[in-house]
Amino acid sequence: MMKRFFLAAAIAVASLFTLAGEPVVVSAAEATVGYIDMDAVFEACPGTNEAATELRQLQAQLQQEFEEKSPELEDSEKAKLEQELNAKLAKRQQELMDPIQRRVIRAVKRVAQEQGISQVIKAELILYGGKDLTKDVIAAVKE
C-alpha cells in the first residue's frame, strides 16, 4: 500500500514538472533586478489623488448612512448593513484604482524592458544592490 502511495506521489511530482514546461534559464547578465518605490509612483500617477478624494468622500457618506440607519436595527441587521456598505466602498475603490494600477504596471514593464531589467520588486524588499527605477517609472506614468 505504501509503495503505491509513494509511486503515485512520484508520478504526480514528475507530471508537475512536465506540465510546467521548460524551465527558464536566465544568465547572470540578464538577472538584473530593478526596484520601485510604489507609494511614490502611485502618488505621482495621474488620477490617484482624485480617486483618493472620491473614496474618502464616499466613505464619509457611507459612515453617515450607517450611523443614521443602525440605531433602529438589530445586531445581525447592523452587521448586514455594514457588509453592504463596505462592499459598495470596495467596489468603487476597485473601479477607481484598477485603471491606475494597469497604467502603473504598463509603465513598469516598459521601463524595465527599455533598461534591460528582468525583474522588478518593491523598494522596501531590497536590502542591497539593484537599480532604482522609481524616477523613470514616475516619468512614464505621467506620459
C-alpha positions as CSV (number, residue, x, y, z in Angstrom):
1,M,0.0,0.0,0.0
2,M,2.8,2.5,1.0
3,K,4.7,1.6,-2.2
4,R,1.7,2.6,-4.3
5,F,1.3,5.8,-2.4
6,F,5.0,6.7,-3.0
7,L,4.7,5.7,-6.6
8,A,1.6,7.8,-7.1
9,A,3.4,10.8,-5.4
10,A,6.4,10.4,-7.6
11,I,4.3,10.3,-10.7
12,A,2.4,13.4,-9.5
13,V,5.6,15.3,-8.9
14,A,7.0,14.2,-12.2
15,S,3.9,15.3,-14.1
16,L,4.0,18.7,-12.4
17,F,7.4,19.3,-13.9
18,T,6.3,18.0,-17.2
19,L,3.2,20.3,-17.2
20,A,5.2,23.3,-16.1
21,G,7.1,23.3,-19.4
22,E,10.8,24.1,-19.8
23,P,12.5,25.9,-17.0
24,V,13.5,29.5,-17.9
25,V,17.3,29.9,-17.7
26,V,18.4,33.4,-17.1
27,S,22.1,34.3,-17.4
28,A,23.7,36.5,-14.7
29,A,23.8,39.4,-17.1
30,E,20.0,39.1,-17.6
31,A,19.2,38.8,-14.0
32,T,19.4,42.5,-13.3
33,V,16.9,43.5,-10.6
34,G,15.2,46.8,-10.5
35,Y,13.2,48.3,-7.6
36,I,10.5,50.8,-7.3
37,D,9.0,52.9,-4.5
38,M,5.4,52.0,-5.3
39,D,4.0,54.7,-2.9
40,A,5.9,57.4,-4.8
41,V,4.8,56.0,-8.2
42,F,1.1,55.8,-7.2
43,E,1.2,59.3,-5.6
44,A,2.6,60.7,-8.8
45,C,0.3,58.8,-11.1
46,P,-2.5,61.0,-12.7
47,G,-5.9,60.2,-11.2
48,T,-4.6,58.8,-7.9
49,N,-5.3,61.9,-5.8
50,E,-8.7,62.4,-7.3
51,A,-9.6,58.7,-6.7
52,A,-8.4,59.0,-3.1
53,T,-10.5,62.1,-2.5
54,E,-13.6,60.5,-4.0
55,L,-13.1,57.4,-1.9
56,R,-12.7,59.5,1.3
57,Q,-16.0,61.3,0.5
58,L,-17.8,58.1,-0.3
59,Q,-16.5,56.5,2.9
60,A,-17.8,59.5,4.9
61,Q,-21.2,59.3,3.2
62,L,-21.5,55.6,3.9
63,Q,-20.4,56.0,7.5
64,Q,-23.1,58.7,7.9
65,E,-25.7,56.3,6.3
66,F,-24.7,53.6,8.7
67,E,-25.0,55.9,11.7
68,E,-28.4,57.1,10.6
69,K,-29.8,53.6,9.9
70,S,-28.1,51.5,12.6
71,P,-29.7,52.7,15.8
72,E,-33.0,51.1,15.0
73,L,-31.5,47.8,13.7
74,E,-30.8,44.5,15.4
75,D,-27.2,43.4,15.7
76,S,-27.5,41.0,12.8
77,E,-29.1,43.7,10.6
78,K,-26.4,46.1,11.6
79,A,-23.8,43.6,10.5
80,K,-25.5,43.0,7.2
81,L,-25.8,46.8,6.6
82,E,-22.1,47.2,7.4
83,Q,-21.2,44.4,4.9
84,E,-23.3,46.0,2.2
85,L,-21.8,49.4,2.7
86,N,-18.3,48.0,2.8
87,A,-18.9,46.1,-0.4
88,K,-20.1,49.3,-2.0
89,L,-17.0,51.1,-1.0
90,A,-14.7,48.2,-2.1
91,K,-16.5,48.1,-5.5
92,R,-15.9,51.8,-6.1
93,Q,-12.3,51.5,-4.9
94,Q,-11.7,48.8,-7.4
95,E,-13.4,50.8,-10.2
96,L,-11.2,53.8,-9.5
97,M,-7.9,52.0,-8.8
98,D,-7.9,49.3,-11.5
99,P,-7.1,51.7,-14.4
100,I,-4.4,53.4,-12.3
101,Q,-2.9,50.0,-11.4
102,R,-2.9,48.9,-15.0
103,R,-1.2,52.2,-16.0
104,V,1.5,51.7,-13.4
105,I,2.1,48.1,-14.4
106,R,2.4,49.1,-18.1
107,A,4.9,51.8,-17.1
108,V,6.9,49.4,-15.0
109,K,7.1,46.9,-17.8
110,R,8.0,49.5,-20.4
111,V,10.8,51.0,-18.3
112,A,12.1,47.6,-17.3
113,Q,12.3,46.4,-20.9
114,E,13.9,49.6,-22.1
115,Q,16.6,49.3,-19.4
116,G,17.1,45.5,-19.8
117,I,15.8,44.8,-16.3
118,S,14.5,41.2,-16.0
119,Q,12.9,41.5,-12.5
120,V,11.3,44.4,-10.7
121,I,10.4,44.4,-7.0
122,K,9.1,46.9,-4.4
123,A,11.9,49.1,-3.0
124,E,11.1,48.1,0.6
125,L,12.0,44.4,-0.2
126,I,15.5,45.1,-1.4
127,L,18.4,45.1,1.1
128,Y,21.3,45.5,-1.3
129,G,22.0,46.2,-4.9
130,G,19.6,46.5,-7.7
131,K,18.7,49.6,-9.8
132,D,16.2,52.2,-8.7
133,L,13.6,52.7,-11.4
134,T,11.3,54.9,-9.5
135,K,12.0,58.2,-11.3
136,D,11.8,56.6,-14.7
137,V,8.5,54.9,-13.9
138,I,7.1,58.1,-12.5
139,A,8.0,59.9,-15.7
140,A,6.4,57.0,-17.7
141,V,3.1,57.1,-15.8
142,K,2.8,60.8,-16.4
143,E,3.1,60.4,-20.2
